[in-house]
């Protein structure tokens, strides 16, 4: 009888622990050690079967020399780096749920996913990548492990789950019934790490928040997670965790002398839509861009267009410029963020 209660209290979560067992150290499963990796081939092979992942694969391949630099730095300067436990990590990229194979643009959210995957690869963790909502639900409701146990108790299948808001919404919607949804949440909620560029504020995260709320409550909120579980792209709040994104190192490059010029990044239609704005800038400084017009005529003869040049040349222009305007539309719409700067 006693062993039955111990099982129901320590393996599952149906009743409280015996008082004399509350402070017993948990017996941890033996874990394989994480070994750092300096080759992305396995990661790229996994991504190759995912529709719409071409921008992620391209960024990882282009940035890999810099990740290798980081790999060698950690091996040289960080002691006992290979004594870490290998974590089993599930990555669900909600943005690619309905993606097509011909997707080619690296959005700002995909940029952040790219750098996260590259860092997990370098650190040597066991990563599973999914974009299908049915597969997500199947993995998290696996019958062989799907028992009623608390989120922080025992082995729950995955140590961490990286997901975005779209993925969270699908996880809730796709559950066949409230009981399954409740079990998944109780089992994995503390292991969720949510990618969200601008973070999550308390008033939108907690269902029972009683403080003042500006405007209406967001439909993308009410998750009742700890605020540190939200990984923001920008360090906007100390309440959330800051993930950021990787930039290429310039430690071995000489800094060019700044010149009186502005570099503008945008689409041909954006240039034509904001002629007055660009003319106002031209009164104070020369304007340069690197734009492939694709046959679209731009009636702004004062702009110096370098055409379709490689990223190294673009970075050289950026470093010479005193002003960078980013995407023209991002000036008027903050959700179109300057992923271009990371190239």
C-alpha atoms as one frame of an Amber mdcrd trajectory, in Angstrom:
protein
   0.000   0.000   0.000   2.823   2.379   0.930   4.655   1.789  -2.369   1.443
   2.457  -4.288   1.054   5.874  -2.644   4.728   6.627  -3.349   4.124   5.853
  -7.031   0.987   8.026  -7.170   2.769  10.927  -5.461   6.268  10.826  -6.963
   5.920   9.211 -10.384   2.513  10.704 -11.078   0.835  13.664  -9.404  -2.351
  12.365  -7.859  -1.503  12.913  -4.190   1.122  14.677  -2.049   4.425  13.102
  -1.023   4.908  11.474   2.335   6.390  14.068   4.741   9.577  12.040   5.260
  10.175  11.781   1.481   9.733  15.443   0.575  13.414  16.266   0.918  14.844
  13.119  -0.661  17.094  13.810  -3.613  15.580  12.622  -6.876  17.385   9.856
  -8.678  18.350  11.301 -12.038  18.514   9.239 -15.182  21.942   8.717 -16.657
  22.501  11.235 -19.404  24.753  11.223 -22.407  27.246  14.076 -22.425  26.908
  16.806 -25.044  29.833  17.008 -27.448  30.305  20.269 -29.324  29.947  20.069
 -33.105  31.722  22.088 -35.787  29.892  20.589 -38.774  26.319  21.599 -39.726
  25.674  18.747 -42.190  23.286  16.810 -39.951  21.302  19.947 -39.121  21.067
  20.949 -42.795  19.987  17.405 -43.684  17.105  17.610 -41.185  16.050  21.005
 -42.520  16.205  19.837 -46.134  12.953  17.884 -45.777  11.052  20.860 -44.303
   9.139  23.005 -46.838  10.099  26.655 -46.755  13.340  26.088 -44.856  15.635
  27.287 -47.661  16.199  30.734 -46.070  17.163  29.075 -42.779  19.579  26.688
 -44.495  21.173  29.518 -46.474  21.710  31.649 -43.383  23.203  28.753 -41.408
  25.572  27.901 -44.284  26.615  31.536 -44.814  27.178  32.160 -41.107  28.850
  28.839 -40.293  32.459  30.154 -40.472  31.530  32.538 -37.667  29.913  29.756
 -35.626  33.124  27.749 -36.068  35.072  30.706 -34.693  32.803  30.602 -31.651
  33.289  26.833 -31.409  37.082  27.190 -31.325  36.866  30.084 -28.847  34.766
  28.044 -26.424  37.068  25.042 -26.721  40.088  27.216 -25.972  38.705  29.517
 -23.286  35.888  27.638 -21.559  36.913  24.787 -19.297  34.913  21.549 -18.991
  32.729  22.453 -21.970  32.125  18.768 -22.785  30.905  17.841 -19.306  27.430
  19.220 -20.017  24.463  16.861 -20.281  22.985  16.455 -23.747  19.446  17.816
 -23.779  16.614  16.398 -25.830  15.029  19.417 -27.518  11.955  19.785 -29.699
  11.835  22.780 -32.043   8.483  23.672 -33.614   8.586  26.520 -36.159   4.986
  27.668 -36.429   5.836  30.227 -39.104   6.613  27.362 -41.516   3.409  25.376
 -40.860   1.867  26.240 -44.207   5.052  27.197 -46.039   5.688  26.240 -49.655
   8.899  24.840 -51.070   9.576  28.008 -53.101   9.839  30.279 -50.046  13.090
  32.216 -50.401  13.005  35.353 -48.215  14.641  35.327 -44.793  12.115  37.015
 -42.517  13.222  38.394 -39.183  11.537  35.562 -37.288  13.236  32.934 -39.476
  16.540  34.705 -38.903  16.115  34.182 -35.174  15.157  30.526 -35.683  18.251
  30.048 -37.871  20.599  31.312 -35.190  18.894  29.299 -32.461  19.234  26.068
 -34.475  22.869  26.807 -35.292  23.716  27.420 -31.635  21.958  24.216 -30.498
  23.895  22.318 -33.175  27.248  23.741 -32.034  26.422  22.908 -28.410  25.793
  19.272 -29.382  22.206  18.790 -28.203  19.721  16.229 -29.572  17.353  18.380
 -31.637  14.098  17.376 -33.368  12.628  19.939 -35.802   8.938  19.919 -36.760
   6.552  22.236 -38.584   3.491  19.985 -38.864   0.761  20.537 -36.247  -0.319
  16.874 -36.340   3.227  15.672 -35.662   3.566  18.184 -32.819   0.456  16.875
 -31.105   1.526  13.265 -31.671   4.970  13.825 -30.130   3.620  15.599 -27.064
   0.790  13.111 -26.431   2.829   9.955 -26.962   0.876   7.235 -25.176   3.976
   5.442 -23.916   4.933   8.450 -21.767   1.606  10.210 -21.437   0.906   9.802
 -17.728  -0.447  12.285 -15.222   2.753  13.728 -13.780   3.761  17.278 -12.985
   5.777  19.311 -15.448   8.868  19.312 -13.232   8.647  15.639 -12.230  10.698
  12.923 -13.850  11.454  12.423 -17.517   8.833  14.109 -19.699  10.255  13.124
 -23.072  11.755  16.523 -23.942  13.921  18.733 -21.774  13.016  21.883 -23.701
  10.494  22.844 -26.389  11.217  25.918 -28.503   8.038  27.192 -30.127   6.458
  30.450 -31.339   3.048  31.991 -30.675   1.593  30.413 -33.836   2.786  27.034
 -32.624   1.266  27.544 -29.175  -2.069  28.452 -30.729  -1.995  25.318 -32.884
  -1.096  23.171 -29.891  -4.230  24.387 -28.116  -6.491  24.208 -31.172  -5.284
  20.807 -32.395  -5.813  18.942 -29.126  -8.766  16.563 -29.726 -10.398  17.266
 -26.344  -9.926  19.424 -23.218  -8.529  16.489 -21.215  -5.684  15.920 -23.709
  -4.961  19.638 -23.860  -4.818  19.818 -20.062  -2.467  16.838 -19.798  -0.106
  18.209 -22.458  -0.025  21.570 -20.727   0.546  20.136 -17.256   3.352  17.948
 -18.600   5.219  20.430 -20.799   4.282  24.015 -19.877   7.405  24.582 -17.744
   9.609  23.300 -20.596   8.267  25.729 -23.207  10.506  28.514 -24.526   8.486
  30.869 -26.708  10.109  32.845 -29.523   8.453  36.252 -29.730  10.342  39.265
 -31.173   8.883  41.894 -28.859   8.461  39.752 -25.751   5.345  39.366 -23.588
   4.050  41.733 -20.923   2.463  40.555 -17.691  -0.941  42.071 -18.470  -1.232
  40.009 -21.639   0.306  36.797 -20.297  -1.614  36.184 -17.057  -5.307  35.329
 -17.315  -6.040  36.645 -13.841  -4.099  39.893 -14.222  -6.001  42.593 -12.315
  -3.900  45.655 -13.095  -4.718  48.279 -15.737  -4.577  47.160 -19.376  -4.164
  49.656 -22.204  -6.686  48.866 -24.924  -7.990  45.303 -25.215  -6.385  42.051
 -24.162  -4.471  40.354 -26.971  -5.739  37.146 -28.563  -2.094  36.012 -28.614
  -1.824  36.169 -24.829  -3.331  34.512 -21.738  -0.684  31.754 -21.669  -0.021
  31.889 -17.919   3.644  31.034 -18.453   6.528  32.567 -16.551   7.628  35.748
 -18.286  11.221  34.455 -18.516   9.944  31.678 -20.802   9.397  34.252 -23.566
  12.523  34.822 -25.670  12.573  38.294 -27.192  14.640  39.373 -30.159  15.223
  42.817 -28.683  16.088  43.564 -25.017  12.912  45.535 -24.426  12.073  44.249
 -20.948  13.982  42.592 -18.105  10.867  40.492 -17.475  11.575  38.351 -20.579
  14.670  36.421 -21.636  16.767  38.063 -24.345  17.775  35.789 -27.237  18.752
  38.278 -29.947  20.443  37.203 -33.175  23.981  36.672 -34.431  26.057  39.255
 -36.265  29.173  38.619 -38.293  32.387  39.429 -36.503  34.442  42.351 -37.801
  37.419  41.975 -35.476  39.827  41.285 -38.357  38.458  44.006 -40.632  39.598
  47.586 -40.838  36.931  50.197 -40.232  36.406  52.332 -43.346  36.147  56.085
 -43.006  32.552  57.266 -42.770  31.337  59.439 -45.641  28.373  61.734 -45.930
  25.979  59.213 -47.427  22.838  57.294 -46.514  22.188  53.685 -47.474  18.555
  52.809 -48.187  17.185  49.269 -48.337  13.756  48.522 -49.801  11.689  47.238
 -52.669  11.196  49.227 -55.915   7.574  49.882 -55.020   8.635  51.306 -51.657
  11.013  53.771 -53.315   8.258  55.022 -55.598   5.766  55.261 -52.732   8.040
  57.448 -50.590   9.561  59.867 -53.101   8.915  62.939 -50.973  10.580  61.354
 -47.956  13.686  60.399 -49.968  13.900  63.839 -51.602  13.902  65.413 -48.141
  16.825  63.207 -47.109  18.695  64.002 -50.337  18.732  67.686 -49.367  21.148
  66.752 -46.576  23.163  63.777 -47.880  23.771  61.515 -50.872  21.638  58.353
 -51.059  22.952  54.932 -52.097  21.167  51.607 -52.505  21.792  48.109 -53.896
  18.599  47.310 -55.721  17.645  44.885 -58.450  14.638  46.622 -59.941  13.379
  43.670 -61.977  12.189  45.989 -64.725  10.373  48.349 -62.329  11.262  51.959
 -63.173  12.306  54.183 -60.278  11.943  57.880 -61.025  14.594  59.037 -58.541
  17.716  59.928 -60.554  19.566  61.317 -57.529  19.836  57.834 -55.918  23.079
  55.935 -56.648  22.028  52.334 -57.328  24.857  49.763 -57.113  22.602  47.028
 -58.478  22.559  43.369 -57.418  25.875  43.125 -55.523  27.048  40.472 -53.034
  26.665  40.732 -49.255  30.314  41.616 -48.689  29.947  44.682 -50.913  26.694
  45.627 -49.219  28.319  45.427 -45.778  31.143  47.641 -47.029  28.614  50.265
 -48.141  26.790  50.017 -44.816  29.974  50.554 -42.837  30.872  53.635 -44.920
  27.419  55.178 -44.509  26.554  57.552 -41.721  22.841  56.759 -42.040  21.034
  53.484 -42.719  17.306  53.607 -43.351  16.542  49.860 -43.404  13.327  48.802
 -45.059  11.438  51.911 -46.119   8.150  50.378 -45.012   9.603  49.514 -41.592
   9.714  53.249 -40.888   5.937  53.257 -41.031   5.341  49.665 -39.864   7.549
  48.529 -36.936   6.704  44.861 -37.534   8.790  44.889 -40.739  12.072  44.644
 -38.874  15.530  45.166 -40.411  16.717  41.573 -40.936  18.852  43.089 -43.656
  21.256  44.426 -41.026  22.222  40.894 -39.990  23.508  39.927 -43.430
